[in-house]
């Protein structure tokens, strides 16, 4: 008797039946699951309501117009504020609407520091949608010609 050695007439054998059963079960499962995802909307018995003009329940507010009057003084909606108060006004607007935007207006003769101060107040209020109001420069020679 040799316990550790296989005899020459014994051949290794792999039973394929359990593996074929598992593969067939997986195949049936994936066929059924795929069929569920192929349904068109027209096949589902759902009646979606119709409206004449669909709009969001709340519309986003317009950008706040911040006009720089002079260094350290700005105008928002007809009221004048200093830069510290401007930051709190912008923070309140940001609290009411997360994506509140700001449009900064000012005279062309203002210094860059005046604009930077207002931008800093917007940063303190965490307002990221900031625009600067500009108008196209009209050249002296092309003022009378049409483009």
C-alpha positions as CSV (number, residue, x, y, z in Angstrom):
1,X,0.0,0.0,0.0
2,X,1.3,3.3,-1.1
3,X,-0.6,6.2,0.5
4,X,1.5,9.1,-0.8
5,X,1.6,8.1,-4.5
6,X,-1.1,7.9,-7.1
7,X,-1.3,4.8,-9.0
8,X,-0.5,4.9,-12.7
9,X,-4.0,3.9,-13.7
10,X,-5.7,6.7,-11.7
11,X,-6.2,9.9,-13.8
12,X,-7.1,13.3,-12.3
13,X,-10.7,14.1,-12.7
14,X,-12.5,17.5,-12.4
15,X,-16.2,17.4,-11.9
16,X,-17.6,20.1,-14.3
17,X,-21.3,19.9,-13.2
18,X,-21.1,22.4,-10.3
19,X,-19.2,24.9,-12.4
20,X,-21.7,24.6,-15.3
21,X,-24.6,25.1,-12.8
22,X,-23.0,28.3,-11.4
23,X,-22.4,29.6,-14.9
24,X,-25.9,28.9,-16.0
25,X,-27.4,30.6,-12.9
26,X,-25.2,33.7,-13.5
27,X,-26.3,33.8,-17.1
28,X,-30.0,33.6,-16.2
29,X,-29.5,36.3,-13.5
30,X,-27.7,38.7,-15.9
31,X,-30.2,38.2,-18.7
32,X,-33.1,39.0,-16.3
33,X,-31.3,42.0,-14.8
34,X,-30.4,43.4,-18.2
35,X,-34.0,43.0,-19.3
36,X,-35.1,45.2,-16.4
37,X,-32.9,48.1,-17.7
38,X,-34.2,47.9,-21.3
39,X,-37.7,49.3,-20.5
40,X,-38.5,52.4,-22.3
41,X,-40.5,55.2,-20.6
42,X,-43.4,54.5,-22.9
43,X,-43.7,50.9,-21.6
44,X,-44.1,52.1,-18.0
45,X,-47.8,52.9,-17.0
46,X,-47.0,56.4,-15.7
47,X,-48.9,59.5,-16.6
48,X,-46.6,62.5,-16.2
49,X,-48.5,65.8,-15.6
50,X,-48.3,68.5,-18.2
51,X,-47.9,72.2,-17.7
52,X,-48.0,75.1,-20.1
53,X,-44.8,76.8,-18.9
54,X,-42.5,75.1,-16.4
55,X,-40.2,77.3,-14.4
56,X,-38.2,76.6,-11.3
57,X,-40.1,77.2,-8.0
58,X,-37.5,79.9,-7.1
59,X,-35.5,81.9,-9.6
60,X,-32.0,83.0,-8.8
61,X,-31.8,86.6,-7.8
62,X,-30.0,89.2,-10.0
63,X,-26.4,90.0,-9.3
64,X,-26.0,92.6,-6.6
65,X,-24.8,95.8,-8.2
66,X,-22.0,97.3,-6.0
67,X,-21.1,100.8,-7.2
68,X,-17.8,102.2,-5.9
69,X,-18.5,105.8,-4.9
70,X,-15.1,106.7,-3.6
71,X,-12.3,104.9,-1.7
72,X,-13.9,103.0,1.2
73,X,-17.5,103.8,0.3
74,X,-19.9,101.8,-1.9
75,X,-23.5,102.0,-3.0
76,X,-25.7,98.8,-3.0
77,X,-29.4,99.2,-3.9
78,X,-29.4,102.9,-3.2
79,X,-27.8,102.7,0.2
80,X,-24.2,103.6,1.0
81,X,-22.0,101.3,3.0
82,X,-18.4,101.3,4.2
83,X,-16.2,98.2,3.4
84,X,-16.9,96.4,6.7
85,X,-20.6,96.8,6.4
86,X,-20.4,95.8,2.7
87,X,-18.9,92.4,3.8
88,X,-21.9,91.8,6.2
89,X,-24.4,92.9,3.5
90,X,-22.9,90.5,1.0
91,X,-22.8,87.7,3.7
92,X,-26.5,88.1,4.3
93,X,-27.2,88.0,0.6
94,X,-25.0,84.8,0.3
95,X,-27.0,83.3,3.2
96,X,-30.3,83.9,1.3
97,X,-29.0,82.5,-1.9
98,X,-25.9,80.2,-2.2
99,X,-24.9,81.3,-5.7
100,X,-25.3,85.0,-5.2
101,X,-23.4,87.0,-7.7
102,X,-21.9,90.6,-7.6
103,X,-21.5,93.1,-10.3
104,X,-18.9,95.8,-9.5
105,X,-19.3,99.2,-11.1
106,X,-17.0,102.2,-10.7
107,X,-15.6,105.2,-12.3
108,X,-12.7,104.7,-14.7
109,X,-10.6,107.1,-12.6
110,X,-10.7,104.9,-9.5
111,X,-7.5,103.2,-8.3
112,X,-7.0,99.5,-8.5
113,X,-6.9,99.4,-4.7
114,X,-10.5,100.6,-4.5
115,X,-11.6,97.7,-6.7
116,X,-9.4,95.3,-4.7
117,X,-11.0,96.3,-1.5
118,X,-14.5,95.5,-2.8
119,X,-13.1,92.2,-4.2
120,X,-11.8,91.4,-0.7
121,X,-15.2,92.1,0.8
122,X,-16.7,89.6,-1.7
123,X,-14.0,87.1,-0.7
124,X,-14.9,87.6,3.0
125,X,-18.5,86.9,2.2
126,X,-17.4,83.8,0.1
127,X,-19.1,85.1,-3.0
128,X,-17.3,83.5,-6.0
129,X,-19.4,84.9,-8.9
130,X,-18.0,88.4,-9.3
131,X,-18.1,90.5,-12.5
132,X,-16.6,93.9,-13.3
133,X,-18.8,96.2,-15.4
134,X,-16.9,97.7,-18.4
135,X,-17.9,99.2,-21.7
136,X,-16.0,99.0,-25.0
137,X,-13.5,101.8,-25.7
138,X,-14.5,103.9,-28.7
139,X,-11.6,105.0,-30.7
140,X,-11.5,108.6,-32.1
141,X,-11.2,107.5,-35.8
142,X,-14.0,104.9,-35.7
143,X,-16.6,106.9,-33.9
144,X,-18.5,107.8,-37.1
145,X,-17.9,104.6,-39.0
146,X,-20.3,101.6,-38.8
147,X,-18.9,98.1,-38.4
